[in-house]
Amino acid sequence: MDGGSDIVRELRARESLRDLIASYCRAADNCETERLEKLFHPEGLVDSGVIRAKPKEFSERFVAWLK
């Protein structure tokens, strides 16, 4: 690959990460458990340092904590 293709790929990856972070912030700000849950792999384990749980339980507990 040439340098231009590498730069484009990196810029796309960075933008995808920005979109993911913005989606997380919106879901948290609006206390949307379903939207928050969908941001994680369903079989994953979310470890925030305070809450450690599967995405569904994490999103429910996190939103309850925010309220």
Secondary structure, DSSP 8 states (H G I E B T S, - for coil): --HHHHHHHHHHHHHHHHHHHHHHHHHHHTT-HHHHHTTS-TT--EE-SS-EE-HHHHHHHHHHHH-
